[in-house]
Amino acid sequence: MPSKILLIVGHPDPGPKRFCRALADSYAEGAESAGHKIRRIDIAALDFPLLRSQDEFQQGSVPTGLQDAAEALTWSEHVVFVFPLWLGTMPALLKGFLEQLMRPGVAFAYPEAGSGGWPKTILKGRSARLVVTMGMPGFVYRLWFLGHGIAGLRRNILGFVGIRPVRQTYYGLVEGVSDARRKAWLDEMRRLGAGAH
Ligand SMILES: Cc1cc2nc3c(=O)[nH]c(=O)nc-3n(C[C@H](O)[C@H](O)[C@H](O)COP(=O)(O)O)c2cc1C
């Protein structure tokens, strides 16, 4: 069954040499070769303001520069994020993007006034994968830092709006990695794309 995949490249640096971009390209290649429909959003190419207030979050609307991203999120069945670990978590630009996007009307709905219920998830039924590159070994991030920065994205943001399961792929020591290891990772991305995983 072909899937509708939204691929979000969450690297603030638009430079073509970033490894995250190569990983995203391979994922897209694999997905397209298997007949999946894929839409790609590169946050480095977007122009949007930071969210500044709760009023803006609750009563405002998605900024013009993110309307295509909001529509693609609604369209998608599977969402893939590719980004580098910066200061233990996602880069601030990606967080800013999510603060604007994961808002009432797009990602969840507040309960009716006085009903006291929980917010209703709008994106339920979608799955996600986080592909995270980092300077340290992946096992150090998992075991010593307990993956806290990424758990926030998985649980507080994606889980909150009903996106699950959220699978994770960590690529550590990316700066000094051999060409053979790099190729193996790109092949793995192609396989994941082909399986829409
Ligand atoms: C501002 C900044 C903060 C970073 N913080 C971390 C960090 O907390 N832990 C880590 O392992 N690597 C850290 N790194 C290294 C990046 O994760 C690494 O350069 C990146 O994953 C490489 O992928 P890229 O080629 O796509 O940029 C940081 C890099 C920058 C520029």
The ligand as an SDF file (V2000), in Angstrom:
LIG
                    3D

 31 33  0  0  0  0  0  0  0  0999 V2000
   25.2230   24.4470   17.9220 C   0  0  0  0  0  0  0  0  0  0  0  0
   25.6280   23.0060   17.9150 C   0  0  0  0  0  0  0  0  0  0  0  0
   25.3580   22.2350   19.0380 C   0  0  0  0  0  0  0  0  0  0  0  0
   25.7020   20.8860   19.0350 C   0  0  0  0  0  0  0  0  0  0  0  0
   25.3950   20.1340   20.1350 N   0  0  0  0  0  0  0  0  0  0  0  0
   25.6730   18.8250   20.1490 C   0  0  0  0  0  0  0  0  0  0  0  0
   25.3160   18.0210   21.2700 C   0  0  0  0  0  0  0  0  0  0  0  0
   24.7310   18.4730   22.2340 O   0  0  0  0  0  0  0  0  0  0  0  0
   25.6480   16.7210   21.2430 N   0  0  0  0  0  0  0  0  0  0  0  0
   26.2850   16.1490   20.1710 C   0  0  0  0  0  0  0  0  0  0  0  0
   26.5450   14.9560   20.1990 O   0  0  0  0  0  0  0  0  0  0  0  0
   26.6100   16.8760   19.0790 N   0  0  0  0  0  0  0  0  0  0  0  0
   26.3270   18.2050   19.0490 C   0  0  0  0  0  0  0  0  0  0  0  0
   26.6460   18.9500   17.9450 N   0  0  0  0  0  0  0  0  0  0  0  0
   27.2220   18.2870   16.7550 C   0  0  0  0  0  0  0  0  0  0  0  0
   26.1360   18.0360   15.7120 C   0  0  0  0  0  0  0  0  0  0  0  0
   25.1450   17.1630   16.2150 O   0  0  0  0  0  0  0  0  0  0  0  0
   26.7380   17.4720   14.4280 C   0  0  0  0  0  0  0  0  0  0  0  0
   27.6020   18.4660   13.9140 O   0  0  0  0  0  0  0  0  0  0  0  0
   25.6780   17.1480   13.4130 C   0  0  0  0  0  0  0  0  0  0  0  0
   24.8800   16.0940   13.8450 O   0  0  0  0  0  0  0  0  0  0  0  0
   26.3230   16.7810   12.0670 C   0  0  0  0  0  0  0  0  0  0  0  0
   25.3190   16.5960   11.1010 O   0  0  0  0  0  0  0  0  0  0  0  0
   25.1730   17.6040    9.8570 P   0  0  0  0  0  0  0  0  0  0  0  0
   26.3520   17.3140    8.9230 O   0  0  0  0  0  0  0  0  0  0  0  0
   23.8760   17.2620    9.1970 O   0  0  0  0  0  0  0  0  0  0  0  0
   25.2450   19.0110   10.3920 O   0  0  0  0  0  0  0  0  0  0  0  0
   26.3420   20.3030   17.9170 C   0  0  0  0  0  0  0  0  0  0  0  0
   26.6250   21.1130   16.8060 C   0  0  0  0  0  0  0  0  0  0  0  0
   26.2780   22.4420   16.7930 C   0  0  0  0  0  0  0  0  0  0  0  0
   26.5710   23.2810   15.5670 C   0  0  0  0  0  0  0  0  0  0  0  0
  1  2  1  0
  2  3  1  0
  2 30  2  0
  3  4  2  0
  4  5  1  0
  4 28  1  0
  5  6  2  0
  6  7  1  0
  6 13  1  0
  7  8  2  0
  7  9  1  0
  9 10  1  0
 10 11  2  0
 10 12  1  0
 12 13  2  0
 13 14  1  0
 14 15  1  0
 14 28  1  0
 15 16  1  0
 16 17  1  0
 16 18  1  0
 18 19  1  0
 18 20  1  0
 20 21  1  0
 20 22  1  0
 22 23  1  0
 23 24  1  0
 24 25  2  0
 24 26  1  0
 24 27  1  0
 28 29  2  0
 29 30  1  0
 30 31  1  0
M  END
$$$$
